[in-house]
Amino acid sequence: MAAKRDYYEVLGVTKTSSPDEIKNQYRKLALKFHPDRNQSADAGEHFKEISEAYAVLSDSEKKQTYDQHGHAGVDGRYSSEDIFQGAGGGFNDIFESIFGRRGSGFTQQQRGSDILYQTTITLEDVLHGKKMEINLQKQIKCDNCRGSGCKPGTNKKTCRTCNGQGEVRQTRNMGFASFVTAATCTTCRGQGSMIQTPCDNCKGQGRVKGTKKVDFQIPPGIDSGDYIVSNEGNEIPDGINGDLVIRVKVQPHSLFNRDGKDIFYDQDISMIDAALGCEISIPTLQGNEKIKVEAGSQPNTIIKLKGKGVSHINSRGTGDQYVRMIVNIPKKLSKHQRNLLDEFQKTSD
């Protein structure tokens, strides 16, 4: 009898992998080796191997025993039935996500399509966030039939082929568990029932084109990109609504540049102010702020205004504003100004 392979090797994970990483890796392998999808002769054995590895590594107690003692510790402590006991819920979640939910009264759920909405916001909106209200053209539930697709006063008829299940099912014993696989019923197209007399308004679709007012909040700290408002896409009766995809573009600002949470601003000052020092008022997103320019400040000197930046949607705290001093050198001088600078140059030697 061949020795068992290391469970971590079987799944392609490490001891430091998180539970979600282990689950996601098992999901990929189950999709690859499940006998209903993979017709190779050794697919079933591979599937049992990865399932046993997942059953152990997804259970914190069994994983700790395995990490300390290897296969000897697990095999000596747990029977084959014990290894899979308690892991059934995890397997069910994974197989439902891969193959769809199985069970009595199953009707295949459809999903409405997503809707893309594009908008632009200002840097001030990034600071404060913005509440938006839009009138969205979309597929909505038919009011006449309340989404059933049937003419008022009539009902759907249960499909005789699948007896209302929406699928034709087969049970397969995989040794440690039984898995139910199914094919969509071709008679009712997975709905479990059929419309006998369609609604005159929606022609049996259960939905029509309409307008819906949608409110959503653009949060502070947002970047240009796509953001999701769940269930506000096209509606579908007895199914799952699509999502509203908000494509946000942050407009360039006339004064400021943004890098993550930080704001950058260039301030022009004269060479006299740079030499002698001064106090000036600087614009920020929160209003004007007075700062002191130290005497002898050099070109490109940076002054930081703490907390005058913006927040960022993926991190905590508020950024800073960085003010860069742009020292202006006059291109033309009067005779008097030139004499003064000549005198200054002689006295500074």
Backbone torsions as a table, in degrees:
resi	resn	phi	psi	omega
1	MET	NA	128.0	-178.0
2	ALA	-67.0	143.3	178.6
3	ALA	-68.6	146.1	179.0
4	LYS	-68.1	142.5	175.0
5	ARG	-78.1	155.4	177.0
6	ASP	-58.9	133.5	-176.8
7	TYR	-60.1	-38.1	179.8
8	TYR	-65.7	-38.0	177.5
9	GLU	-66.3	-40.3	-178.6
10	VAL	-59.3	-44.0	-177.8
11	LEU	-88.1	-15.7	-177.6
12	GLY	74.7	37.1	177.9
13	VAL	-126.4	179.2	178.7
14	THR	-122.3	173.2	179.2
15	LYS	-64.4	-24.7	-178.8
16	THR	-92.2	-0.3	179.0
17	SER	-64.5	141.5	179.9
18	SER	-75.3	161.1	176.2
19	PRO	-54.8	-38.3	179.5
20	ASP	-67.2	-38.2	178.2
21	GLU	-65.4	-40.2	177.9
22	ILE	-64.7	-43.4	-179.6
23	LYS	-65.2	-42.9	-179.6
24	ASN	-65.3	-37.8	179.0
25	GLN	-67.9	-40.3	177.2
26	TYR	-64.1	-39.5	178.8
27	ARG	-57.3	-43.8	179.7
28	LYS	-63.2	-44.4	-178.0
29	LEU	-70.3	-36.5	178.3
30	ALA	-64.5	-38.0	177.5
31	LEU	-64.6	-34.3	-177.5
32	LYS	-77.5	-40.6	-170.0
33	PHE	-106.9	-2.8	179.6
34	HIS	-58.6	130.3	-175.1
35	PRO	-58.5	-22.6	177.5
36	ASP	-74.8	-16.2	180.0
37	ARG	-111.8	-26.4	-176.8
38	ASN	-117.3	115.8	-174.3
39	GLN	-93.5	6.6	179.4
40	SER	-68.8	155.2	-173.4
41	ALA	-63.1	-32.6	-175.7
42	ASP	-98.9	9.3	-178.2
43	ALA	-62.0	-40.6	-179.0
44	GLY	-62.4	-41.6	179.3
45	GLU	-66.9	-41.7	176.6
46	HIS	-60.9	-41.9	-178.6
47	PHE	-63.2	-42.8	177.6
48	LYS	-63.7	-39.4	-178.5
49	GLU	-63.9	-48.0	-178.6
50	ILE	-70.1	-31.1	179.0
51	SER	-68.8	-39.5	177.1
52	GLU	-65.9	-42.0	178.6
53	ALA	-61.7	-42.2	-179.8
54	TYR	-67.8	-39.5	-179.5
55	ALA	-59.3	-35.8	179.8
56	VAL	-79.5	-49.4	-173.2
57	LEU	-75.0	-16.7	177.5
58	SER	-88.7	-8.1	178.4
59	ASP	-105.3	116.8	-173.2
60	SER	-59.0	-38.7	-179.4
61	GLU	-68.7	-46.8	-179.6
62	LYS	-66.4	-37.8	179.8
63	LYS	-63.0	-41.8	179.3
64	GLN	-63.5	-41.9	177.3
65	THR	-62.6	-43.4	-179.9
66	TYR	-65.3	-41.7	179.8
67	ASP	-62.1	-32.7	-177.4
68	GLN	-84.4	-38.5	-170.0
69	HIS	-124.8	-3.8	180.0
70	GLY	71.4	-157.6	-177.9
71	HIS	-62.3	-34.0	-178.1
72	ALA	-60.9	-39.8	-179.9
73	GLY	-68.3	-40.8	-178.8
74	VAL	-72.6	-48.9	-178.4
75	ASP	-64.5	-32.5	-179.8
76	GLY	-76.2	-20.0	-175.4
77	ARG	-105.0	-32.4	-174.5
78	TYR	-120.7	140.6	170.3
79	SER	-80.3	171.7	178.2
80	SER	-59.1	-37.5	179.0
81	GLU	-68.0	-39.6	-179.7
82	ASP	-64.3	-35.5	-177.6
83	ILE	-60.2	-40.6	-176.6
84	PHE	-90.4	-11.0	179.9
85	GLN	-67.3	132.9	178.7
86	GLY	90.1	-16.0	179.1
87	ALA	-95.6	-2.9	-176.3
88	GLY	-58.6	-40.4	179.8
89	GLY	-60.5	-40.7	178.4
90	GLY	-64.7	-42.4	177.2
91	PHE	-63.0	-42.1	-178.5
92	ASN	-60.4	-44.7	179.5
93	ASP	-59.1	-43.9	-177.3
94	ILE	-67.5	-45.8	-176.7
95	PHE	-71.8	-28.9	174.6
96	GLU	-66.7	-38.8	-179.5
97	SER	-70.4	-30.0	-179.0
98	ILE	-85.0	-48.1	-171.1
99	PHE	-106.8	-7.4	-176.5
100	GLY	96.0	156.9	-176.8
101	ARG	-69.3	136.9	179.8
102	ARG	-119.1	141.6	176.1
103	GLY	159.1	173.7	-177.6
104	SER	-67.5	146.2	179.4
105	GLY	72.9	19.0	-177.2
106	PHE	-70.5	132.5	170.1
107	THR	-131.4	127.9	-176.0
108	GLN	-64.0	123.6	-179.7
109	GLN	-87.9	132.3	174.5
110	GLN	-95.8	163.7	-179.2
111	ARG	-125.7	134.2	176.4
112	GLY	-69.2	156.8	-179.3
113	SER	-76.9	155.9	178.4
114	ASP	-78.7	157.9	177.3
115	ILE	-121.7	134.4	178.0
116	LEU	-99.0	128.3	175.7
117	TYR	-126.9	126.5	-177.1
118	GLN	-106.5	139.3	179.3
119	THR	-148.3	156.5	175.3
120	THR	-116.1	145.8	177.5
121	ILE	-132.1	163.6	-179.9
122	THR	-95.0	169.6	176.4
123	LEU	-66.5	-29.4	174.6
124	GLU	-65.0	-35.5	175.6
125	ASP	-65.3	-35.5	176.5
126	VAL	-61.9	-36.9	179.8
127	LEU	-68.9	-47.4	-171.0
128	HIS	-101.1	-17.3	-168.9
129	GLY	83.3	168.4	-177.3
130	LYS	-150.1	129.1	175.0
131	LYS	-88.3	129.8	-177.1
132	MET	-121.9	146.2	177.5
133	GLU	-134.4	119.7	-177.5
134	ILE	-128.7	151.2	172.0
135	ASN	-96.8	109.7	-170.2
136	LEU	-102.1	124.9	173.4
137	GLN	-80.8	122.1	-174.2
138	LYS	-158.7	172.9	171.4
139	GLN	-80.5	124.2	179.7
140	ILE	-125.1	162.9	-178.3
141	LYS	-63.1	136.7	178.8
142	CYS	-68.8	124.6	180.0
143	ASP	-72.2	-29.6	-175.0
144	ASN	-65.0	-43.2	-178.3
145	CYS	-109.5	3.3	-179.1
146	ARG	57.9	33.3	174.7
147	GLY	87.1	-1.2	-177.0
148	SER	-78.0	-25.9	-175.3
149	GLY	83.9	-8.1	-178.5
150	CYS	-94.7	146.5	173.6
151	LYS	-59.9	133.8	-179.2
152	PRO	-49.9	133.3	-177.8
153	GLY	96.2	-8.0	177.4
154	THR	-118.2	166.9	-178.4
155	ASN	-133.6	165.0	174.6
156	LYS	-73.4	155.7	178.6
157	LYS	-107.6	133.3	179.8
158	THR	-63.7	134.9	-179.9
159	CYS	-69.3	129.8	-179.0
160	ARG	-79.1	-25.5	-177.5
161	THR	-65.9	-45.5	-176.7
162	CYS	-109.8	3.3	-179.3
163	ASN	55.4	37.0	176.4
164	GLY	85.5	1.7	-177.4
165	GLN	-79.5	-26.4	-177.3
166	GLY	83.0	0.1	-176.8
167	GLU	-156.6	158.3	172.6
168	VAL	-108.2	120.0	-169.4
169	ARG	-108.1	152.3	173.7
170	GLN	-133.3	142.4	179.3
171	THR	-105.4	132.7	-179.8
172	ARG	-126.5	130.3	178.7
173	ASN	-90.0	119.9	-178.9
174	MET	-101.2	14.7	178.2
175	GLY	97.2	-60.6	-178.5
176	PHE	-95.8	-14.8	-179.2
177	ALA	-161.7	162.6	176.4
178	SER	-105.8	132.7	179.8
179	PHE	-116.9	134.6	178.9
180	VAL	-98.8	121.6	176.0
181	THR	-113.0	155.9	-173.4
182	ALA	-148.8	155.2	172.5
183	ALA	-117.4	142.7	179.9
184	THR	-61.5	135.0	178.8
185	CYS	-65.2	124.4	-177.2
186	THR	-78.2	-20.3	-178.5
187	THR	-70.8	-48.4	-177.8
188	CYS	-105.1	3.5	-179.7
189	ARG	57.6	38.1	174.8
190	GLY	83.4	4.1	-176.3
191	GLN	-88.1	-20.9	-179.7
192	GLY	82.9	-11.4	179.5
193	SER	-153.9	166.2	-177.5
194	MET	-134.4	147.1	179.7
195	ILE	-83.6	127.3	178.2
196	GLN	-89.4	-43.7	-179.5
197	THR	-126.7	103.4	-175.0
198	PRO	-67.5	152.2	174.9
199	CYS	-65.3	136.2	-179.2
200	ASP	-68.6	-28.2	-174.5
201	ASN	-78.3	-45.4	-175.7
202	CYS	-107.9	1.5	179.1
203	LYS	58.0	34.9	176.6
204	GLY	86.4	0.9	-177.5
205	GLN	-82.2	-23.7	-179.2
206	GLY	80.4	-1.0	180.0
207	ARG	-148.8	155.4	-179.0
208	VAL	-139.3	166.4	174.3
209	LYS	-73.8	135.3	-179.0
210	GLY	-158.5	-173.0	-180.0
211	THR	-124.4	135.0	177.7
212	LYS	-132.5	135.5	175.4
213	LYS	-79.8	125.1	-177.9
214	VAL	-121.2	126.5	175.6
215	ASP	-105.0	137.4	173.4
216	PHE	-152.4	159.6	-176.6
217	GLN	-111.9	122.0	170.4
218	ILE	-83.2	117.1	-172.3
219	PRO	-75.5	155.7	173.8
220	PRO	-60.1	150.0	176.2
221	GLY	82.8	10.9	-175.3
222	ILE	-73.0	152.4	174.4
223	ASP	-109.6	168.2	169.6
224	SER	-62.2	136.1	-179.2
225	GLY	156.2	-173.0	-178.9
226	ASP	-100.3	135.2	178.6
227	TYR	-131.9	147.5	-170.0
228	ILE	-106.6	130.6	166.6
229	VAL	-107.1	105.9	-171.9
230	SER	-64.1	142.6	171.8
231	ASN	65.1	15.2	179.1
232	GLU	-108.5	15.0	174.3
233	GLY	-84.5	-156.8	179.0
234	ASN	-64.2	134.6	-178.8
235	GLU	-85.2	153.1	177.5
236	ILE	-143.2	123.6	-176.8
237	PRO	-59.7	138.9	178.6
238	ASP	56.3	24.6	179.5
239	GLY	-135.9	-156.5	-177.3
240	ILE	-112.1	126.8	178.1
241	ASN	-64.6	148.4	172.0
242	GLY	-71.3	179.9	179.6
243	ASP	-106.1	157.1	171.9
244	LEU	-97.4	118.5	179.8
245	VAL	-96.7	114.3	179.1
246	ILE	-94.0	112.3	177.8
247	ARG	-94.4	107.9	-174.4
248	VAL	-99.6	134.6	171.9
249	LYS	-123.2	122.2	177.8
250	VAL	-84.3	121.8	-178.2
251	GLN	-68.9	144.8	171.9
252	PRO	-61.8	144.1	-179.3
253	HIS	-97.9	146.4	-177.8
254	SER	-70.8	-23.0	-176.7
255	LEU	-113.0	-36.3	-168.0
256	PHE	-114.4	152.6	166.6
257	ASN	-114.5	145.7	-177.8
258	ARG	-116.9	138.8	172.2
259	ASP	-135.0	97.8	-176.3
260	GLY	66.1	-116.8	-180.0
261	LYS	-91.5	-11.5	-172.3
262	ASP	-97.3	149.1	179.0
263	ILE	-116.1	139.4	-178.9
264	PHE	-121.9	136.6	-176.4
265	TYR	-142.1	135.4	177.3
266	ASP	-100.2	128.1	179.6
267	GLN	-116.0	123.0	175.6
268	ASP	-79.8	132.2	172.3
269	ILE	-135.6	156.4	178.9
270	SER	-78.9	160.8	178.1
271	MET	-66.7	-25.8	177.0
272	ILE	-68.4	-45.5	178.3
273	ASP	-63.9	-37.2	178.3
274	ALA	-65.8	-37.5	-178.8
275	ALA	-74.9	-44.4	-174.0
276	LEU	-92.0	-18.8	-174.7
277	GLY	86.5	154.9	179.7
278	CYS	-166.0	174.1	172.9
279	GLU	-118.0	127.7	-177.6
280	ILE	-131.3	160.0	178.1
281	SER	-99.9	127.9	-175.9
282	ILE	-112.8	132.9	174.6
283	PRO	-74.0	140.8	171.4
284	THR	-132.4	171.4	177.6
285	LEU	-65.3	-21.2	-179.8
286	GLN	-97.2	1.0	-176.5
287	GLY	124.2	178.5	-178.1
288	ASN	-73.1	147.8	-178.2
289	GLU	-136.5	128.8	178.4
290	LYS	-83.0	134.6	176.1
291	ILE	-131.6	157.7	179.6
292	LYS	-105.2	124.7	174.6
293	VAL	-93.6	118.2	-177.4
294	GLU	-70.0	146.6	176.6
295	ALA	-60.6	138.0	-179.4
296	GLY	82.3	15.8	178.7
297	SER	-63.6	134.8	-177.8
298	GLN	-91.4	159.5	174.5
299	PRO	-55.0	141.3	179.3
300	ASN	70.4	15.1	171.0
301	THR	-59.1	136.5	-178.7
302	ILE	-107.6	130.5	174.0
303	ILE	-116.0	128.2	-177.8
304	LYS	-97.6	129.0	172.6
305	LEU	-103.8	102.4	-173.5
306	LYS	-66.5	133.4	175.5
307	GLY	76.9	8.9	-178.5
308	LYS	-99.9	15.0	174.6
309	GLY	-91.6	-145.5	179.6
310	VAL	-127.3	168.9	172.5
311	SER	-83.3	171.7	175.0
312	HIS	-131.4	137.5	-171.9
313	ILE	-61.4	-24.8	-177.0
314	ASN	-105.3	12.1	179.2
315	SER	-150.2	169.6	-178.2
316	ARG	-94.8	163.4	173.5
317	GLY	79.7	176.1	-179.3
318	THR	-117.9	143.3	-179.7
319	GLY	-78.5	-172.0	-177.4
320	ASP	-118.6	165.6	172.2
321	GLN	-109.2	132.7	-179.8
322	TYR	-110.7	122.5	-178.1
323	VAL	-106.3	119.8	179.0
324	ARG	-100.9	129.5	-178.9
325	MET	-83.5	117.2	175.1
326	ILE	-100.2	106.9	-176.9
327	VAL	-84.8	119.6	-178.0
328	ASN	-88.1	124.5	175.5
329	ILE	-98.8	121.8	-178.1
330	PRO	-63.1	137.1	179.8
331	LYS	-81.4	-26.8	179.4
332	LYS	-129.0	139.8	178.9
333	LEU	-125.3	144.1	171.8
334	SER	-74.7	166.5	179.2
335	LYS	-59.9	-39.9	-179.9
336	HIS	-64.9	-44.1	179.8
337	GLN	-63.2	-40.5	179.0
338	ARG	-63.2	-41.5	178.8
339	ASN	-62.4	-40.3	179.5
340	LEU	-64.6	-40.3	179.6
341	LEU	-70.8	-35.8	175.8
342	ASP	-62.2	-42.4	179.2
343	GLU	-64.1	-40.2	178.4
344	PHE	-63.5	-39.9	-179.6
345	GLN	-64.7	-40.2	-179.3
346	LYS	-66.9	-37.5	-176.8
347	THR	-80.0	-16.2	-178.7
348	SER	-90.6	-8.7	179.5
349	ASP	-70.1	NA	NA
